[in-house]
Amino acid sequence: MKLKLEKINDCSVIFIEEERIDAHNSGELKAYILQLIENGDVNIIVQLENVRFIDSSGLGALLSGHKNAVAKSGKLGLACCRQQVLSMFELTRLNRVFEIYTDLNEAFENEA
């Protein structure tokens, strides 16, 4: 899975450079997020601008990251969701669990 990590302020931003998060690559994403949290990076934003499709395993990987970040007094938010991806969060009602931002600027405005 193609991922890029940037530290912005005190937040780790994961840029997913894939069009799909599914059963083939969600395990790698979950492990990556958990490793960040174990290393002390508990404030994470996952930038989903390039993602066109997410399935239940992808949602599960993000939810696992969210739960682990919250357990360490952090948070995991999402930014730049396309409508198709946002629809999956709404359908599963996970939009009530995650902070979902239209872009990174909005995410950082809400962090301040």
N, C-alpha and C positions, 0 to 999 in steps of 0.2 A: 504494500500500500504506500502510495506517495503522500508523505506528510512533511510539512515544514513548520518549524517552531520558531516563534519570535517572542521575546520578552518585551512587553510594553508596560511601562510603569511597574507595578508589582504583580502583573498578570501574565500568564503564559497563554499565548494565542496559537492554537493549532490550526493551520491552514490545510484543509483536506484537498488534495489535488487529484481527486478521483471523481468520476461521474456517478459511481454507485457505491453505496455502503450496504453490503449484503452478506450472506453466509460465507462467502469466499474470503472476505477481508475484515469482517467485523471483529473477529478474535484478535487480530493484530492491532486494531484501533483500541480495543478494550485494554489490552496489555500495555500499550503505549501510554494511555491515560493513567492507568494504575501505577505505572512506573514513575510518571511525573509526580503523582500524589505522594508516593512513598519517598521521593526525593525532596519533599517539602513544598512543591509547587501546588498549592491547594486552590488557588484562584485561577480558573481556566475558562477561556472562551474558545469554542470550536466554531471556526469560520466555515460555513457550508456553501459558499457562493458557487462552487463548481459542481456540487452534488445535485444530480437530477433525479435520483431514485434512492430510497432507503427502505429496507424491509424490516421485519420484526427483530431480526438478529442485530441489525444496525441500531435500531431503537434501544434494544437491550444493552448494547455496548455503551451507548451514551448514558442510559439510565444508571448503569453500574458505576460509571465515572461520577455521575451526579451524587449518588448515594455515598460513595467513598469520599468525595470532596467535602460534602456536608458533615460527615462523621468527623472530619478533621477541622471543622469550623471554617471551611472554605465554601466555594460554590463553582458550579460549572454552568455557564450560559452558552447560548447558541446565537450566531449572527449570520445574517445574509441568506436566509432560507428562501429558496425558490418556492413558488406556490405549490408545486407538486409535492415537495418535501414537507412544507408547512401543513398541507392537507393531511398527511399521515400523522403528524403530531396532534392535529385537531380531532381526527377520527378516533385516535386512541386516548384522547383527552390528556396527553402528555404535555400539551401546551399549558396546562394548569400546574405542571411540575417544574418545567424549565422556564427560565427567563429567556425570552426569544426577542432579539433585537433586529431591527431592519438593517443596521450596518454597525461597523466597529465604533464609529463616532458615538452613536447612541449608547452602545455598551459602556464606553468609558465615561460618558456623561452620567450614567446611572451608577457607576462605581464610585464617583466622587462624593 
